[in-house]
């Protein structure tokens, strides 16, 4: 039975890997077409990534209309500079999030504000979240995330809300993978200290 279970897991992993590879190849082809002036191809990329970019922006500004405007600006910038993405090692996703990251920094600096995260129903800080016993503790966690330094807050959002790997986060934020890991560990250590959680915790 264990052997069968292992085979099933291997088959599922292979299938997921193949699907991801197909998705990457399809995205690369759409990027090539968009870089050649095919707006329909860019429209497909827009439809695929719109919700993800909007969510990322909204968690930063906590304002629906502002998030919609900023998201549209991000895609306009992406369309205008799509040729710079073709042939790069970074994935289209990382490239697009990098545009969003930079544009957000400019907007927040201009407006001199960093909006709090008030409601993030989909946030899952893995083992850390599972330790929270009440909604009051959950709200306390959100408040404490808002108090983190900007870079640490960004890492928490990209890692635990967007579900990205440290390497991709580094590409987006313009930091080495090791620096991302340090920011992440410091953020989680700060959250644990403020929340009264004494155990050491490290999320890879």
Residue pairs with C-beta under 8 A, 6 or more apart in sequence:
24 91
27 45
27 48
27 91
27 92
27 93
28 92
30 41
30 42
30 44
30 45
31 41
31 45
31 82
31 85
31 86
31 92
32 86
33 40
33 41
34 41
34 42
34 45
34 79
34 82
35 82
35 83
35 85
35 86
39 79
42 78
42 79
42 82
45 92
46 75
49 93
49 96
50 71
50 75
52 162
53 71
53 74
53 75
53 96
53 97
53 100
54 67
54 68
54 71
55 161
55 162
56 97
56 100
56 157
56 158
56 161
56 162
57 67
57 70
57 71
57 74
57 100
57 104
58 64
58 67
59 117
59 120
59 157
59 161
60 104
60 108
60 114
60 115
60 157
61 67
61 70
61 104
61 107
61 108
61 115
62 115
62 116
62 117
62 118
63 115
70 100
70 103
70 104
70 107
71 100
73 103
74 96
74 99
74 100
74 103
77 99
77 103
78 85
78 95
78 96
78 99
81 99
85 92
85 95
88 95
90 98
90 171
91 168
93 168
94 168
94 171
94 172
97 158
97 162
97 168
97 172
98 171
98 172
98 174
101 154
101 172
101 173
108 114
114 150
114 153
116 142
116 143
116 146
117 142
117 145
117 146
117 157
118 142
119 142
120 142
120 161
122 161
123 129
123 142
123 160
123 161
124 160
125 141
125 156
125 160
125 188
125 191
125 203
126 160
126 203
127 201
128 188
128 191
128 192
128 197
128 201
128 203
129 138
129 141
131 197
132 138
132 141
132 195
137 195
140 195
141 191
141 195
144 190
144 191
144 194
144 195
145 153
145 156
145 191
146 153
147 194
148 156
148 187
148 190
148 191
151 173
151 183
152 183
152 184
152 186
152 187
152 190
153 187
154 173
155 169
155 173
155 180
155 183
155 184
155 187
156 184
156 187
158 164
158 168
158 169
158 172
158 173
159 166
159 169
159 184
159 203
160 203
164 172
166 177
166 180
166 181
166 184
166 204
167 177
169 175
169 180
170 176
170 177
170 179
170 180
173 180
175 183
181 204
184 203
185 202
185 203
188 201
188 202
188 203
189 201
191 197
192 198
192 199
192 201
